[in-house]
């Protein structure tokens, strides 16, 4: 429970602090009596009396956002009860703006704690499913690596799932099926090949051959990706003075060279394809600037000899 006190250190602390300043206990008592005799100040309203409805509305919104409609039905009362128990304070007008971020933080904390608890309670079940499920064919070459890393990664995916919405009677079956699905889809593509992100992880773990496989994949992708990027903007990236096919070829070559040194910058916050597309776009704009410079007047306009002669006749 959060308790706010006029003297955080209590009476003894206040008395000791006053004594250190040369003020006697009798003077403190006299001062307190004088304060009591005066006109009492109006106390700020209780938080739940003044803002209870607003807080309840915010809790519903945050539960819906973080965990879905099922969580509102299942956990709303629990969250409100927990907040009322932990926070029984008076609220000043200046504190009103702090209520939405406070509710956001508390609901998020509640949901994360619930997911963690459910995952931990069923860790043995998840581990048994992992042991029973054979590794996909493309992972078996790296069995020693996945023996150490796969359980933790599956646990992380399970904790991120909305376990809190699964009925208790169905949780065992749901976790079994979900764990199998993660094992079948998290590491390999629909074609059964290692995902690009997995090749990055394996390369960083010391499997150098995975870097070669990934670069070969990227080279094949760039032939289609780069032309689509340079033509797919409202203002084409390729300057009018350049041949689009040659421009795309040069950009793809530069990206291929950059990948040799920048694989370690991939941070897994987006898909590998998104990250690769960003590099292609940045490199295309870099080449555009090299061709056109940084003139504030925009791209140069080129006029043919025939067009110039026509303009001169019209004058």
N, C-alpha and C positions, 0 to 999 in steps of 0.2 A: 504494500500500500504506500502511495506517495504521500508524505506528511510534510507540510510547510510550517515552520515555527518561527515566531518573531525572533527568538534567540536560538539559533541552530545548536549552540553548545550547551543549552539548558541554563537553569538558574545558577548552578555552581560555576559554570563557565563565565556567565555574565558577572557574578560576584568577584571571581578571581581577576577578570579583566579590569573591573572597576578598581579593585584594591591596588593593582599594579599602577594605576594612574593616580593613586593617592585619594581615592573617593571611598568613604566609609560605607558600611552596609546600611546604616541609618539614613544616609543621604539617598541611597537607591530606593529604600522603602518610602521615604518622603516624596520622592519624585513620582513613583508609581501611584501613590495615593492621590497626588495632585492631578495626575493624568486621569485617574478613575473618577475624580470629582467633576471633571469637565464634561462637555457635551460629547457623547460617544459618536464615533464616525460610523457611517453606514457600511456594513460589510458587503463585499462583492457577492454576487449571486452564486449559488452552487452551480457547477458546470452542467450537471445532468438535468437540473430544473430548467436552466436557461437554454441549453443547446442539445438536450437529449434527442429531440426529433431530428435535428440536423445530423447529429452523429450517427443515428440509426440509418438514415438515408444514405450517408456516405459509406457506412459499413456494407450495406447491400450493394451499392455500386462497385465497391472494390472487390467484394467477393465474386460478383459477376464477372469483373474484368480479369481477375487472377485465376479463377477456378471454374467459372461457368455457372449456369442457373441451378444445377444440382447442389452446389456448395451453399447457395443462399438458403435453400430449404433445410439443408442438413446442419450447417454450422452458424447460422446467424445468431441464434440464441446463445450459443457457447461463446462467440466472440464478444457480444454485448455484456454477458455476465462476467467474462474475464476483464473487460475494460472497466466495468463498474467496480469490481473488486479491487483492481490495482490503482485506479485513479479516482479518488474521492476528494476533489479539490474545489476551491472557489476560483472563479475565473474573472479576470479583469478585461475590460474592452480591448486592451492592447494584445491580449492573447488569442483573440478570435481568429485572426489570420493564420495561427499555428494549427488550428484544428484539422483542416484537410490533409496536410502532410503528416500530421501525427496519426490520423486514421489510416492513411495509406501505409505508413511504416508498420503499424500494429497488425493490420490485416495480412500484409505480405509476410510478416514474421510468423503469424499464426499458421498460415497455409504451408509455408516452408517447413515449419516444425512438424506439422501433421504429416506431410509427405515423407520427411526424414524418418519419423517414427514408424510409419507403415512399411517403408522399405527396409528399415533395420529389423523390424519384427519378422520379416519374411526373407531375410538374407539367406537362410539355409535352403529355403525352397528355390530361390533364384540360382544359388550355387549348384544345386543338384540338377537343375535343368541345363545349366551350362556344361556340366560334366557329361550328361547323357547325350547332348546334341553334338553330332560330329561336326568338325570344322568344315566350312565350305572348301571345295577343292583348291581354289586359288590361294587359300590361307595356309594350307598344310606345309608348303615349303618354308614357311616362317613360324612353324609351330612353337618353337622355343620362345620367340618374341611374344606371341599371343598368349602363351601359357601364363606369362607374368602380367600382361596388360589387359587382356580381354575381360576378366571378371570385374575389374574396377570400372572399365568403360561401360559395361552393361549396367552395373549398379547406378552409375551416373544418369544413364538414360531412363532407368526405371524411376529414380528419384524425381526426374524432371516431368514424368508423366503425371496425369491427374488422378493419382491413386485415391485421393480423398473422396472422389465422386463414385467410386465403385462400391456397390453394396457389400457388406461384410461376407455374406453367404457366397458371393460370386468372386471374391478377391483371389482365392487360391487358383481357380481356373483362369481368371483374367491374367494374373501374373505369369502363369505358365505359358499361356499363348503369347503374351506380349514379349516375354524374354526370348521365345523362339523366333518371333518376328524380327526382333533386334538382331539376333545372330544371323538371320538370313538376309537382311537388307542393309544393315548399318555399314558393312565393310565391303560389300561387292555390289556391282551394278546388276541390272536385270539380265545381262548377258553372262553373268557369273565372273566377270573380271574385277580385279581390285579397283576400287574407286581411286580417283586421282588423289584425294586427301590421304588415303591409306598409303599410297606410294610415297607421298611426302613424309609421312610418319616413319615408314620403314627406311627410307633414305637417311633420315636423321638418326635412326637407331643403328646405322652402320651398314645397311644393305645397299651398297653403291649401285648395284645393277638396277635398282628401282628408279634411280635418277635417270638412267639411260632410257628406260621404258617410258617414263613420264615425258621426257623431252621429245621422244619420237611421237608420242600421242599429240603433244602440243604442236609440233611441226605440221601434222596432218590437219589439226583444227584451225590453225592460223590461215590456211589457204581459203577457208570459207568465212572465218570470223572477221578478219581484217577488212576485206571488201565490203562486208555488210555494215561494219562500223563506219567506214569513211563515207558510205553512201546513205546511211540511215539517219542522218541528222537533218533538221530543217534547213540548215545551211551546210551543204556538203563540205567535208573537211579537206578534200583534195582540191588544191588551187586549180583555176581554169587553165593555167599555163602548163599543168602537168598531165601526163597520161595516167588515168586512174589505175590501170593495171600495173604499170611500173611503180606508181606511188605506193600501191598496196603491197607489192612485192618487196619494196625497200623497207616499208614499215614492218612487215613480217620478219625480215632478216634482222632488223634491229631488236625486235622483241625476242627472237630466238637467242641472240647474243646476251641480252639482258637476263634471260631466265637462267643462264649458266651461273650467274652470281647472285640472283635475287630469290632463289627458292627458299632461302632461310628467312625471308621477310614475310612469308605467308603465315598468318596467325590464326587461321581456322574460324575467324568470326563471320566469314561469308564462305560461299562455295568456292572451289578452286576455279570454276569457269567464270564466276563473277570477278574474281581477283585477276584472272588472265585478261578478261575483257577490259578492265580498268587500265591495265598496263598498255594494251593495244591502243586504247583511245588516247592516253597520255602521250604515247610515242607518236601517234599520228599528228596530234597538235604540235608536238615538238618539231616534227619535220615540216609541217605547214609554216611555222614561224621561221624556220631556216630559209624557206623558199621566199616568203613574203616580207620577212622582217617584222618589226613591231609597229608599223605605221598606224597612227590613230585614224587615218583617212580610209582605212580598209584595204581590200584587195585591189591590186592594180588592174585596170581595164585594158585589154589588148584589142587593137583595131587592125584589121587586115589592110593591105595596100589597096585592094578593091574598094573597101569601105571608106578609106580615107579619100580616094579619088572621087567617090560619089558625094562625099560631104563637101569637097572643094567645088564641085559643079553646082551644087545647090546654093552655095554662097555667091 
